[in-house]
Amino acid sequence: ACMVEDIPRNLVPAAALGMKTVWVKPAAPEYRERELVQGAESADLAVDALLPWLEAVLARRRARAG
C-alpha cells in the first residue's frame, strides 16, 4: 500500500504501519517553511507534483509488462 499526501504529518501513521509514503510538496514556497512540513522525514519519496509522478509509475509498469 502507498499513502500519498500533501501534509506530511499525515504520513507518519501510514509509515508506522509499514506503508510506502509519498509527500506532494506544496507549490508555494512559504508553505514549505511552516508547520506543514513537520513529518516530512516520514516520506519515502517527495514529489513536486502528483501527475508527473503517477505518469512515471504507469510508464514503468507498462515497460515491465513489455
C-alpha positions, 0 to 999 in steps of 0.5 A: 500500500502507498499513502500519498499526501500533501501534509506530511504529518499525515504520513507518519501513521501510514509509515508506522504501519509499514506503508510506502509514503509519498509527500506532494510538496506544496507549490508555494514556497512559504508553505514549505517553511511552516508547520506543514512540513513537520513529518516530512522525514516520514516520506519515502519519496517527495514529489513536486507534483502528483501527475508527473509522478503517477505518469512515471509509475504507469510508464514503468509498469507498462515497460515491465509488462513489455 
